[in-house]
Amino acid sequence: MAGVVLMGLLGYMLLPISALPPVDFSHDPSDRAIPRGQPDVMASSVTTPLERQFGQISSLSQMTSESSFGTTTIILQI
């Protein structure tokens, strides 16, 4: 009986288990452009409404956005 317990403990110690398994997250970049659009206009009239709509996705875990001169980029992690 002691041998079976010892072999079980030895087998358990030798199991290849990773503390942080590799995970591949799905990213969905969304780019929008308005020629000669100012960054503050892009943020208020394009980025904010899109963020509200994207925020309703149930499997969304992270959203990052950036507005610059003429473009806005929103990256969704699902």
N, C-alpha and C positions, 0 to 999 in steps of 0.2 A: 504494500500500500504506500509506503514511504517512497519507494522508487517511482511509482506512478505520479505522485504529487511532485517529486523532484523533477521528473521529466516534463511535467506540465508547466512548472515554473520556469524551467530552462527554455522550453519552447516559447513561452510568453515573452521572455526577455529578448529572444532573438527575432521576434516579429518585426519586419521593416515597416514602421509606422512613422509618417512624417508629421511634425508638429503643425505645419502650415502647408496643406496640400496645394499643388498648383491649380489655380482657377483662371479660366479664360472668361473675362467679362465682355459682354456685348456692348459696343459703343456705336452710337448713331449720330454722326455729325450732320447738322442742318445749317447750310449757309444761305443767306439771303443778301441781295445787293440792291441798292438804290444809288444810281450815279450821283455823285457830288452830295450825298447825304451827310449831314453833320452827325458826329457821334451821339450827342444828346437827343437829337431827333430820331436817330436809329434806335436808341434805347427806349424812348417813350412810345414811339408809334409802331415799331416792328418787334423788338425783343420782348417787351413786357406782355403784349397780347399772346405771342407764341409761348412764352413761359407759362402763362396761365393755362393754356390749352394742354401743353405737354405735361404740366403738373398733375393732370387728372389721370395719367396713365398709372394703373395700379401696380405694375411691376417696376416702376421707376425708382432707382435707389440713389441716384445722384444726377444733378443737372448743373452744368457750367456754361456760362455765356460770356461773350465778349463783343462789345460794339466798338467799331472804329470808323474812320472816315469812309463812308459809302458801303460798308458791309457790317453784318452781324453774324456771329457764329455761336451756335448752341450745341453743346455736346451732351448727349443723354447716355447714362449708364443704366442698362436694363438688366 
